[in-house]
């Protein structure tokens, strides 16, 4: 998750005293982008499990030249969200 979103979600969570969840769309690869699974983690658990290291992530919705400061959380901490 990019660091700007982490800060925004932390403010939202604190303001409303409600649990926040981070949902990701797991894809098969960057070219085809077929859905493998939806995954979810409680935001507080996400924060506990990200490391101190910040990496330059993908562009997301930014211009293609952008590099976005990003924090990573190991995949195995996310649970598969069963959507039927």
Residue frames as a rotation matrix with the C-alpha (Angstrom) as fourth column:
UNK 1
0.593 0.805 0.000 0.00
0.805 -0.593 0.000 0.00
0.000 0.000 -1.000 0.00
UNK 2
-0.104 -0.646 0.756 1.35
0.497 -0.692 -0.523 3.42
0.862 0.321 0.393 -0.81
UNK 3
-0.703 -0.334 -0.628 2.30
0.700 -0.174 -0.692 5.51
0.122 -0.926 0.356 2.20
UNK 4
-0.864 0.446 0.235 -0.22
-0.428 -0.895 0.127 8.29
0.266 0.009 0.964 1.44
UNK 5
0.040 0.922 -0.386 -3.09
-0.341 0.375 0.862 5.77
0.939 0.097 0.329 1.64
UNK 6
-0.232 -0.183 -0.955 -1.73
0.740 0.605 -0.296 4.34
0.632 -0.775 -0.005 4.89
UNK 7
-0.974 -0.165 -0.155 -1.83
0.226 -0.754 -0.617 7.79
-0.015 -0.636 0.772 6.46
UNK 8
-0.574 0.817 0.056 -5.35
-0.664 -0.504 0.552 8.47
0.479 0.280 0.832 5.13
UNK 9
0.119 0.641 -0.759 -6.74
0.022 0.762 0.647 5.14
0.993 -0.093 0.076 6.36
UNK 10
-0.549 -0.368 -0.750 -5.13
0.746 0.188 -0.638 5.61
0.376 -0.911 0.171 9.78
UNK 11
-0.970 0.226 0.092 -6.84
-0.244 -0.919 -0.310 9.00
0.014 -0.323 0.946 10.11
UNK 12
-0.231 0.934 -0.274 -10.17
-0.627 0.073 0.776 7.52
0.744 0.351 0.568 9.01
UNK 13
-0.050 0.143 -0.988 -9.89
0.440 0.892 0.107 4.62
0.897 -0.429 -0.108 11.43
UNK 14
-0.786 -0.335 -0.520 -9.03
0.608 -0.271 -0.746 6.92
0.109 -0.902 0.417 14.34
UNK 15
-0.868 0.462 0.183 -11.74
-0.443 -0.886 0.138 9.46
0.225 0.038 0.974 13.53
UNK 16
0.029 0.976 -0.215 -14.57
-0.758 0.162 0.632 6.94
0.651 0.144 0.745 13.54
UNK 17
-0.439 -0.291 0.850 -13.18
-0.828 0.497 -0.258 4.32
-0.347 -0.817 -0.459 15.95
UNK 18
0.740 0.663 0.114 -14.27
-0.529 0.677 -0.511 1.64
-0.416 0.318 0.852 13.49
UNK 19
0.036 -0.743 0.669 -12.29
0.199 0.661 0.723 -1.27
-0.979 0.107 0.172 12.11
UNK 20
0.438 -0.020 -0.899 -10.82
-0.818 -0.424 -0.389 -0.73
-0.373 0.906 -0.202 8.66
UNK 21
0.396 -0.275 0.876 -9.99
0.262 0.948 0.179 -3.54
-0.880 0.159 0.448 6.25
UNK 22
-0.191 -0.553 -0.811 -7.59
-0.793 -0.399 0.459 -3.54
-0.578 0.731 -0.363 3.33
UNK 23
0.544 0.441 0.714 -8.90
0.114 0.804 -0.584 -5.57
-0.831 0.399 0.387 0.38
UNK 24
-0.350 -0.709 -0.613 -6.67
-0.657 -0.281 0.700 -6.43
-0.668 0.647 -0.368 -2.55
UNK 25
0.837 0.516 -0.183 -7.34
-0.460 0.483 -0.745 -8.00
-0.296 0.708 0.642 -5.92
UNK 26
-0.124 -0.885 0.448 -4.77
-0.273 0.465 0.842 -10.75
-0.954 -0.018 -0.300 -6.47
UNK 27
0.679 0.324 -0.659 -4.02
-0.688 -0.033 -0.725 -11.22
-0.256 0.946 0.200 -10.17
UNK 28
0.880 -0.308 0.362 -2.30
0.361 0.929 -0.087 -13.93
-0.310 0.208 0.928 -12.18
UNK 29
-0.204 -0.970 0.132 0.31
0.932 -0.152 0.331 -11.60
-0.301 0.190 0.935 -13.75
UNK 30
-0.363 -0.009 -0.932 0.84
0.130 -0.991 -0.041 -7.97
-0.923 -0.136 0.361 -14.76
UNK 31
-0.966 -0.042 -0.256 0.02
-0.242 -0.209 0.948 -8.58
-0.093 0.977 0.191 -18.43
UNK 32
-0.610 0.769 -0.192 -3.22
0.375 0.493 0.785 -10.60
0.698 0.407 -0.589 -18.30
UNK 33
-0.856 0.172 0.487 -4.38
-0.474 -0.638 -0.607 -9.33
0.206 -0.750 0.628 -14.90
UNK 34
-0.063 0.844 -0.533 -6.90
-0.114 0.525 0.844 -12.15
0.991 0.114 0.063 -14.45
UNK 35
0.228 0.268 0.936 -8.45
-0.920 -0.254 0.297 -12.38
0.318 -0.929 0.188 -10.99
UNK 36
-0.564 -0.396 -0.724 -6.97
-0.061 0.895 -0.442 -15.13
0.823 -0.205 -0.529 -8.81
UNK 37
-0.053 0.536 -0.843 -8.61
0.934 0.325 0.149 -14.13
0.354 -0.779 -0.518 -5.53
UNK 38
0.403 0.160 0.901 -9.79
-0.244 -0.930 0.274 -11.27
0.882 -0.330 -0.336 -3.37
UNK 39
-0.170 -0.520 -0.837 -7.69
0.778 0.450 -0.438 -11.02
0.604 -0.726 0.328 -0.19
UNK 40
0.572 0.461 0.678 -8.33
-0.089 -0.787 0.610 -9.08
0.815 -0.409 -0.410 3.00
UNK 41
-0.351 -0.619 -0.703 -6.48
0.782 0.219 -0.584 -8.02
0.515 -0.754 0.407 6.14
UNK 42
0.730 0.495 -0.471 -7.51
0.681 -0.579 0.448 -5.89
-0.051 -0.648 -0.760 9.10
UNK 43
0.658 -0.462 0.594 -5.76
0.025 -0.775 -0.631 -2.52
0.753 0.430 -0.498 8.76
UNK 44
0.666 -0.414 0.621 -4.30
-0.743 -0.294 0.601 -2.66
-0.067 -0.861 -0.503 12.28
UNK 45
0.643 -0.420 0.640 -2.84
0.188 0.897 0.399 -6.11
-0.742 -0.137 0.656 11.55
UNK 46
0.747 -0.354 0.563 -1.48
0.578 -0.075 -0.813 -4.78
0.330 0.932 0.149 8.25
UNK 47
0.666 -0.478 0.573 0.31
-0.487 -0.860 -0.150 -1.95
0.564 -0.179 -0.806 10.09
UNK 48
0.657 -0.399 0.640 1.77
-0.530 0.360 0.768 -4.44
-0.537 -0.843 0.025 12.61
UNK 49
0.548 -0.352 0.759 3.20
0.403 0.906 0.129 -6.58
-0.733 0.235 0.639 9.81
UNK 50
0.890 -0.318 0.327 4.70
0.192 -0.389 -0.901 -4.05
0.414 0.865 -0.285 7.42
UNK 51
0.201 -0.907 -0.369 8.40
0.980 0.185 0.078 -3.57
-0.003 -0.378 0.926 7.78
UNK 52
0.273 -0.215 -0.937 10.31
0.312 -0.902 0.298 -0.36
-0.910 -0.374 -0.179 8.31
UNK 53
-0.741 -0.644 0.191 11.55
0.339 -0.114 0.934 -0.49
-0.580 0.756 0.303 4.71
UNK 54
0.410 0.782 -0.470 9.80
-0.172 -0.440 -0.881 1.63
-0.896 0.442 -0.046 2.09
UNK 55
-0.481 -0.508 0.714 10.09
0.604 0.399 0.690 0.60
-0.635 0.764 0.115 -1.57
UNK 56
-0.605 0.307 -0.735 9.22
-0.626 -0.754 0.200 2.45
-0.493 0.581 0.648 -4.76
UNK 57
-0.265 0.628 0.732 6.02
0.281 0.776 -0.564 0.83
-0.922 0.056 -0.383 -5.91
UNK 58
-0.499 0.177 0.848 4.10
0.865 0.154 0.477 0.82
-0.046 0.972 -0.230 -9.15
UNK 59
-0.947 0.068 0.315 2.25
0.036 -0.948 0.315 3.72
0.320 0.309 0.895 -10.64
UNK 60
-0.518 0.832 -0.196 -1.28
0.619 0.207 -0.758 2.65
-0.590 -0.514 -0.623 -9.70
UNK 61
0.532 0.775 0.342 -3.44
0.824 -0.381 -0.419 5.58
-0.195 0.504 -0.841 -10.80
UNK 62
0.310 -0.527 -0.792 -0.46
-0.031 -0.838 0.545 7.92
-0.950 -0.144 -0.276 -11.10
UNK 63
0.684 -0.168 -0.710 1.20
-0.727 -0.245 -0.641 8.93
-0.067 0.955 -0.290 -14.40
UNK 64
0.941 -0.247 -0.230 3.38
0.167 0.933 -0.319 6.19
0.293 0.262 0.919 -15.87
UNK 65
0.103 -0.969 0.223 6.60
0.007 -0.224 -0.975 7.98
0.995 0.102 -0.016 -14.91
UNK 66
0.335 0.109 0.936 5.69
-0.827 -0.442 0.348 8.07
0.451 -0.890 -0.058 -11.21
UNK 67
-0.365 -0.370 -0.854 7.27
0.262 0.840 -0.476 5.92
0.894 -0.397 -0.209 -8.52
UNK 68
0.389 0.707 0.591 5.19
-0.459 -0.408 0.789 5.75
0.799 -0.578 0.166 -5.37
UNK 69
-0.682 -0.606 0.410 6.61
-0.644 0.230 -0.730 5.16
0.348 -0.761 -0.547 -1.83
UNK 70
0.344 0.810 -0.475 5.06
-0.560 0.583 0.589 1.85
0.754 0.064 0.654 -0.77
UNK 71
-0.372 -0.352 0.859 4.99
-0.893 0.389 -0.227 -0.43
-0.254 -0.851 -0.459 2.28
UNK 72
-0.205 0.228 -0.952 4.74
-0.554 0.775 0.305 -4.18
0.807 0.590 -0.032 1.80
UNK 73
0.016 0.278 0.961 3.06
-0.901 0.420 -0.106 -6.82
-0.433 -0.864 0.257 3.92
UNK 74
-0.910 -0.414 0.029 3.78
-0.366 0.834 0.413 -10.51
-0.195 0.365 -0.910 3.27
UNK 75
-0.449 0.758 -0.474 0.98
-0.633 0.105 0.767 -12.21
0.631 0.644 0.433 1.32
UNK 76
-0.511 0.242 -0.825 0.46
0.377 0.925 0.038 -15.01
0.773 -0.292 -0.564 3.82
UNK 77
-0.919 0.208 -0.334 -0.99
0.248 -0.353 -0.902 -12.53
-0.306 -0.912 0.273 6.34
UNK 78
-0.549 0.760 -0.348 -3.91
-0.835 -0.517 0.188 -11.79
-0.037 0.394 0.918 3.99
UNK 79
-0.488 0.496 0.718 -6.94
0.054 0.839 -0.542 -14.09
-0.871 -0.226 -0.437 4.15
UNK 80
-0.937 0.272 0.219 -8.78
0.251 0.088 0.964 -15.18
0.243 0.958 -0.150 1.03
UNK 81
-0.592 0.795 -0.132 -12.12
-0.506 -0.494 -0.706 -13.38
-0.627 -0.352 0.695 0.87
UNK 82
-0.798 0.352 0.488 -14.75
0.535 0.787 0.307 -15.82
-0.277 0.506 -0.817 -0.37
UNK 83
-0.476 0.639 -0.604 -17.13
-0.594 -0.740 -0.315 -13.96
-0.648 0.209 0.732 -2.65
UNK 84
-0.823 0.238 0.516 -19.87
0.459 0.813 0.357 -15.98
-0.335 0.531 -0.778 -4.29
